[in-house]
Amino acid sequence: MKIYPKTSSNFEGLDELMPYVNKDKGIELQFFNENGNMARFEFKEVVENLMKKVPDLKEVTIHPPLELYEIECIISKDINIIKEQLDIMIELTRKYDIKMNIVYHTLINFEVHKELTLNKIRELLKIIEGEKVTILLENIFMFFEKRCTVYEIADYFDHPNLRVCFDICHLHCRANINKQNVEEYAKAYIDKGLCERYTYQVHFSYTVNDDGYVDKKTHGRAHPNIEELRKDLRLLKEYGMDKCNYITEVSEENYLLRKDQISELKMLEEET
């Protein structure tokens, strides 16, 4: 397992996170929709500036804006937006000899994807085939599916450049919405074989007060203690997701100091 911290595109709190960036040589960068919904966003210069700060970095994951940036939205608006992003990532991996990933959410289920997007996703995979670039599809917490769509898509293509980013907080949210114990809910929602085969990274955080979807402050927080953190680690291990990259995706009050994320990083390191 490699443990990577997460920061924003302006490197907020990066100095505090630097010991953890340097340890496993990886990071995830969160971008926002300053240019409007479903718009192009600039990440080439951001990555190049990051490489100046951390020249021995080995892996960078790009997380596009959070609102209206699902893969089906961008494909419907203009697939060239994603093609350009992939071309830039290929250029950066070759220039700096790094691995790069880009995360996309999806709001539609697999049956709808079969009708609307799978042929387009196949076009995208042809661009990055054989390159050190991976598209990561992330599970969501909204309730438009019975089985985890992103694993169904990954299994359909079985392509080395298409993998899953599994968000443990989103799993808890779905269980809470359904008023089920998370372990019981997971049995119906995810399949261990698919998790083992296709999970590339985990977004790791805590879900407060059995919520995560009504009060936004309960979503994606730092685990309050080692016992709660161990529970989530055991669940992930049960489904074969203990050897993935772990990204500490933690919301907090002060993003310059990153105290909550650092607490999460420390506890996670102690248990791995």
Secondary structure by P-SEA (a helix, b strand, c coil): cbbbbbbcccccccccaaaaaaacccbbbbbccccccccccccaaaaaaaaaacccccbbbbbcccccccaaaaaaacaaaaaaaaaaaaaaaaaccbbbbbbbbbcccaaaaaaccaaaaaaaaaaaccccbbbbbbbbccccccccaaaaaaaacccccbbbbccaaaaaaaaaaacccaaaaaaacccaaaaaccccccbbbbbccccccccccccccccccaaaaaaaaaaaaaacccccbbbbcccccccccaaaaaaaaaaaaaac
